[in-house]
Amino acid sequence: MTLIDLGKGIFLTQTNNQGWGKNMTSNNRDCYEIERVAGQFETLNRISTIVQNRMESSEIFHQILEEVNKAVDYSSACIFMLNKQEQRLEEIAKTGSKGDLINFVEFDLGKGFSSWVAKYRKPILMPNIKRYRESLDNHIRSFISMPILVDDDLMGVINVSNERSGSYDETDLIIVKIISSQVASLIERKYYREEIKRKDEDLASLKGFIESTDHGDKNSVTDLGFGVEQSSGCSSFSDKKNSRNSHRNKSRLMKLKSV
């Protein structure tokens, strides 16, 4: 096996004739490859349809993994999403028992090959893994790990692995890369929904704070649409202080609404 660093990823290429098609005739192998490519394009089209349906459930990622198996045969597969606040990868969908390799190795964004791929934004193709230590999974023989990117902005990582040597080649790597770009749009929408939810919660929290600090005889302030009340005709120090607090909090609400 030869290690090749092309500057765009890590590729471990096998030098012997293992894996799919080693006993096929030339004509049979050509027919197999044509059927394989046709099936992969059909799968990409189905995944595109799933993405366009704009489902809100997290089950959409599991559906995509089911479709991936029709294009890139795997024993296990996993999708990780980057938690931007904690800067760690989090698993959001998985099928099979093994979602990653070398989980005993810690990187900046977490453990395993996925975190290395996330850090350097480079794919990994390992078509013929040989077990070299007790802590390495004894069953996985082929492995692909692909960063999920929007431009150069990291969204997450997708992994596929197989218990059979020689299961993956550069064509499979390209297919997984195309699928990763489709998954990227889903994760980006998920980020957007979470940000909207967070802002709504901040607005609700601030509204509750304003209402809790307003006391006495007040007139409704309707320009912000939140039913915030403000003291009217109060001359005491306490009422003036509450009025200033209301104006200050209204300004904070205006800033939040303008974000």
C-alpha positions as CSV (number, residue, x, y, z in Angstrom):
1,M,0.0,0.0,0.0
2,T,1.3,3.5,-0.9
3,L,0.6,6.7,1.0
4,I,0.0,9.7,-1.3
5,D,-0.5,13.3,-0.2
6,L,-1.9,15.3,-3.1
7,G,-2.3,18.5,-1.1
8,K,-6.1,18.0,-1.2
9,G,-6.4,15.0,1.0
10,I,-4.8,11.7,2.2
11,F,-5.1,8.7,-0.1
12,L,-3.9,5.2,0.7
13,T,-3.8,3.2,-2.5
14,Q,-3.6,-0.5,-2.8
15,T,-0.9,-2.0,-5.0
16,N,-2.5,-5.5,-5.4
17,N,-5.7,-6.4,-7.2
18,Q,-8.2,-6.7,-4.3
19,G,-11.8,-5.8,-3.8
20,W,-14.6,-5.6,-6.3
21,G,-14.1,-7.1,-9.7
22,K,-10.9,-8.9,-9.2
23,N,-12.2,-12.1,-10.8
24,M,-14.3,-10.4,-13.5
25,T,-13.7,-10.4,-17.2
26,S,-13.1,-7.1,-18.9
27,N,-16.6,-7.0,-20.4
28,N,-18.3,-7.9,-17.2
29,R,-16.3,-5.3,-15.3
30,D,-17.3,-2.6,-17.8
31,C,-21.0,-3.5,-17.5
32,Y,-20.7,-3.5,-13.7
33,E,-19.1,0.0,-13.7
34,I,-21.8,1.4,-16.1
35,E,-24.5,0.1,-13.8
36,R,-22.7,1.4,-10.8
37,V,-22.3,4.9,-12.1
38,A,-26.0,5.0,-13.3
39,G,-27.1,3.9,-9.8
40,Q,-24.9,6.6,-8.2
41,F,-26.5,9.3,-10.3
42,E,-30.0,8.1,-9.4
43,T,-29.1,8.2,-5.7
44,L,-27.7,11.8,-6.0
45,N,-30.9,12.8,-7.6
46,R,-33.0,11.3,-4.8
47,I,-30.9,13.0,-2.2
48,S,-31.3,16.3,-4.0
49,T,-35.1,15.8,-3.8
50,I,-34.9,15.1,-0.1
51,V,-32.9,18.3,0.5
52,Q,-35.3,20.4,-1.5
53,N,-38.3,19.1,0.5
54,R,-37.1,21.3,3.4
55,M,-38.1,18.8,6.1
56,E,-37.5,20.2,9.6
57,S,-37.0,16.8,11.4
58,S,-33.6,15.5,12.2
59,E,-34.7,12.3,10.6
60,I,-33.8,13.8,7.2
61,F,-30.1,13.1,7.9
62,H,-30.9,9.4,8.6
63,Q,-32.8,9.3,5.3
64,I,-29.8,10.7,3.5
65,L,-27.5,8.0,5.0
66,E,-30.0,5.3,3.8
67,E,-29.7,6.8,0.2
68,V,-25.9,7.0,0.5
69,N,-25.7,3.2,1.0
70,K,-27.2,2.8,-2.5
71,A,-24.4,4.8,-4.1
72,V,-21.4,3.9,-1.8
73,D,-21.8,0.5,-0.2
74,Y,-21.0,0.7,3.5
75,S,-21.2,-1.3,6.8
76,S,-21.3,1.9,8.9
77,A,-21.8,5.6,8.1
78,C,-22.0,8.7,10.2
79,I,-22.7,12.5,9.9
80,F,-21.1,14.9,12.3
81,M,-22.2,18.6,12.7
82,L,-19.9,21.3,14.1
83,N,-21.1,22.8,17.3
84,K,-19.9,26.4,16.6
85,Q,-20.2,27.5,20.2
86,E,-18.1,24.7,21.7
87,Q,-16.0,24.1,18.5
88,R,-16.6,20.4,18.7
89,L,-18.0,17.8,16.3
90,E,-21.3,16.3,17.4
91,E,-22.9,13.2,15.9
92,I,-26.3,13.9,14.3
93,A,-26.9,10.7,12.3
94,K,-25.4,7.2,12.3
95,T,-26.1,3.8,10.9
96,G,-24.0,0.7,11.8
97,S,-21.8,0.2,14.8
98,K,-18.7,2.2,13.8
99,G,-18.9,5.9,12.9
100,D,-15.2,6.7,13.0
101,L,-11.7,5.4,13.4
102,I,-8.9,6.1,15.9
103,N,-11.3,7.4,18.5
104,F,-8.4,7.1,21.0
105,V,-6.6,10.0,19.3
106,E,-7.7,13.6,20.4
107,F,-7.6,16.5,18.0
108,D,-8.7,20.1,18.3
109,L,-12.4,19.5,17.3
110,G,-12.8,16.1,19.0
111,K,-11.5,12.5,18.7
112,G,-11.0,10.3,15.7
113,F,-10.2,10.8,12.0
114,S,-13.3,13.0,11.6
115,S,-11.7,15.7,13.8
116,W,-8.5,15.6,11.8
117,V,-10.5,16.0,8.6
118,A,-12.5,18.8,10.2
119,K,-9.4,20.6,11.3
120,Y,-7.5,20.5,8.0
121,R,-10.6,20.4,5.7
122,K,-9.1,17.5,3.7
123,P,-10.7,14.2,2.8
124,I,-9.3,10.8,3.7
125,L,-9.6,7.7,1.4
126,M,-8.3,4.4,2.9
127,P,-9.3,1.5,0.6
128,N,-7.3,-1.2,2.3
129,I,-6.8,-0.8,6.0
130,K,-4.5,-3.2,7.8
131,R,-4.9,-3.7,11.5
132,Y,-1.7,-2.4,13.1
133,R,-2.6,-2.2,16.8
134,E,-5.1,-3.7,19.2
135,S,-7.0,-0.5,19.7
136,L,-7.8,-0.1,16.0
137,D,-11.1,-1.5,14.9
138,N,-10.6,-5.1,13.7
139,H,-13.5,-5.1,11.2
140,I,-13.2,-1.9,9.1
141,R,-11.1,-2.4,6.0
142,S,-12.2,0.5,3.8
143,F,-12.9,4.1,5.0
144,I,-13.8,7.5,3.6
145,S,-14.0,10.7,5.7
146,M,-15.1,13.9,3.9
147,P,-15.4,17.5,5.3
148,I,-18.8,19.2,4.9
149,L,-18.1,22.7,3.7
150,V,-19.9,25.8,2.5
151,D,-17.1,27.6,0.6
152,D,-14.3,27.2,3.2
153,D,-16.7,27.3,6.2
154,L,-16.8,24.0,8.1
155,M,-20.3,22.5,8.7
156,G,-19.3,19.0,9.7
157,V,-17.9,15.7,8.5
158,I,-19.4,12.6,6.8
159,N,-17.9,9.1,7.1
160,V,-18.5,5.8,5.4
161,S,-16.7,2.5,6.1
162,N,-16.8,-1.1,4.9
163,E,-15.7,-4.4,6.4
164,R,-14.4,-5.4,3.0
165,S,-11.0,-4.4,1.6
166,G,-10.9,-2.5,-1.7
167,S,-14.5,-1.3,-1.4
168,Y,-13.7,2.4,-2.2
169,D,-11.7,4.2,-4.9
170,E,-11.4,7.8,-6.2
171,T,-14.8,7.6,-7.8
172,D,-16.5,6.8,-4.5
173,L,-14.6,9.7,-3.0
174,I,-16.1,12.1,-5.6
175,I,-19.6,10.7,-4.9
176,V,-19.2,11.3,-1.2
177,K,-17.9,14.8,-1.9
178,I,-21.0,15.6,-4.0
179,I,-23.2,14.2,-1.2
180,S,-21.4,16.3,1.4
181,S,-22.2,19.5,-0.5
182,Q,-25.9,18.5,-0.4
183,V,-25.7,17.8,3.3
184,A,-23.9,21.2,3.8
185,S,-27.1,23.1,2.8
186,L,-29.1,21.1,5.3
187,I,-26.7,21.9,8.1
188,E,-26.6,25.5,7.1
189,R,-30.4,25.7,7.4
190,K,-30.2,24.0,10.7
191,Y,-27.8,26.6,11.9
192,Y,-30.2,29.3,10.7
193,R,-33.2,27.9,12.5
194,E,-31.2,27.5,15.7
195,E,-30.1,31.2,15.5
196,I,-33.6,32.4,14.9
197,K,-34.8,30.3,17.9
198,R,-32.0,31.7,20.1
199,K,-33.0,35.3,19.1
200,D,-36.6,34.7,19.8
201,E,-35.7,33.3,23.3
202,D,-33.6,36.4,23.9
203,L,-36.4,38.7,22.9
204,A,-38.9,36.8,25.2
205,S,-36.4,36.9,28.1
206,L,-35.9,40.7,27.7
207,K,-39.6,41.3,27.4
208,G,-40.2,39.5,30.7
209,F,-37.4,41.5,32.3
210,I,-38.9,44.8,31.2
211,E,-42.4,43.8,32.4
212,S,-41.0,42.8,35.7
213,T,-39.3,46.2,36.3
214,D,-42.4,48.3,35.4
215,H,-44.7,49.2,38.3
216,G,-47.5,51.6,39.2
217,D,-49.9,53.5,36.9
218,K,-48.7,53.0,33.3
219,N,-49.8,53.6,29.8
220,S,-49.3,51.0,27.1
221,V,-46.5,51.5,24.7
222,T,-47.5,49.8,21.5
223,D,-44.8,51.0,19.0
224,L,-42.7,47.9,19.5
225,G,-45.7,45.5,19.5
226,F,-44.7,43.8,22.8
227,G,-47.2,45.5,25.2
228,V,-44.4,47.2,27.1
229,E,-45.7,49.7,29.6
230,Q,-44.2,53.0,30.7
231,S,-44.8,55.2,33.7
232,S,-47.0,58.3,33.0
233,G,-46.9,61.5,35.0
234,C,-44.7,60.1,37.8
235,S,-42.5,62.6,39.6
236,S,-41.0,60.3,42.3
237,F,-37.4,59.2,42.0
238,S,-38.5,55.6,41.9
239,D,-40.9,56.2,39.0
240,K,-38.3,58.2,37.1
241,K,-35.8,55.4,37.5
242,N,-38.3,52.8,36.2
243,S,-39.0,55.1,33.3
244,R,-35.3,55.3,32.4
245,N,-35.0,51.6,32.7
246,S,-38.0,51.1,30.3
247,H,-36.4,53.4,27.7
248,R,-33.1,51.6,28.1
249,N,-34.7,48.2,27.7
250,K,-36.7,49.4,24.7
251,S,-33.5,50.5,23.0
252,R,-32.1,47.0,23.6
253,L,-35.2,45.5,22.1
254,M,-34.8,47.7,19.0
255,K,-31.2,46.5,18.6
256,L,-32.3,42.9,18.9
257,K,-35.1,43.3,16.3
258,S,-32.7,45.0,13.9
259,V,-30.2,42.0,14.0
